[in-house]
Amino acid sequence: MNERRMPTKDLLEEPTEEEKKDADRLIDFINAKRRKDSMVIVGKSTIPNAGLGLFADCDITEGERVRGATYGGRIMNFNDAKKIPIGEKDYVMALHLNVHVDAKEHYGYMARYINDTYKTDKSRNCKFLKMRIENRASVIAMRDIKRGEELFAEYGSGYWRARNGEIPADEGDVANFKRDVEKAKKLTESGGKYKSRSKKTHSKEFNNASDLLEREGKGLDPESIFKKIPS
């Protein structure tokens, strides 16, 4: 896949293979190479056995886009994503049913370090704003976040149901897509006033929801789902 179609990374360069193997070295590298205007840093997650996590490096206001936290990666269509074994899909995000990005090998996207609160006593404080046309997702604060707090977002019920073996991985992608469509319908029907779990709605969400609905039929059409995305 031509990386020129991938969004700009949050790090000025990627870590070496040796740095990737050592959590402390990786944390130091990421925080040293992040962009100057970044609002986040990486550290060890407060969730046991969750690995690394993303933390606020300054106070973040409710509804604000978190600078320096982008989700991107290798771009795939539905058919390509379906071929990936469930055990290797931890970093795959569906921006649309037929547009997926895999951040597994792309350490330069800081939003890849955001954990979900599934089966924990913690609460989510941010959400992913998916932008299919830009092949990325941004992160939006769902409430005021203080410096030092870890960022948590929802992965979607389809993600966890697939990993728990309740449904096949590709059905999890479809389930999450249908959920996104339902949210988009509520947002457009309310004229942009539907808040979901956030008190504020980001300015781009209404346009993204309208775009998603316009493409819903095409996205569910087999010819569109399996169409190769150009490099």
Secondary structure, 3 states (H helix, E strand, C coil): CCHHHCCCCCECCCCCHHHHHCHHHHHHHHHHHECCCCCEEEEECCCCCCCEEEEECCCECCCCECCCCCECCEEECHHHHHCCCHHHCCCEEEEECCEEEECCCCCCCHHHHCECCCCCCCCCCEEEEEEHHHCEEEEEECCCECCCCECECCCCHHHHHHHCCCCCHHHHHHHHHHHHHHHHHHHHHCCCCCCCCCCCCCHHHHHHHHHHHHCHHHHCCHHHHCCCCCC
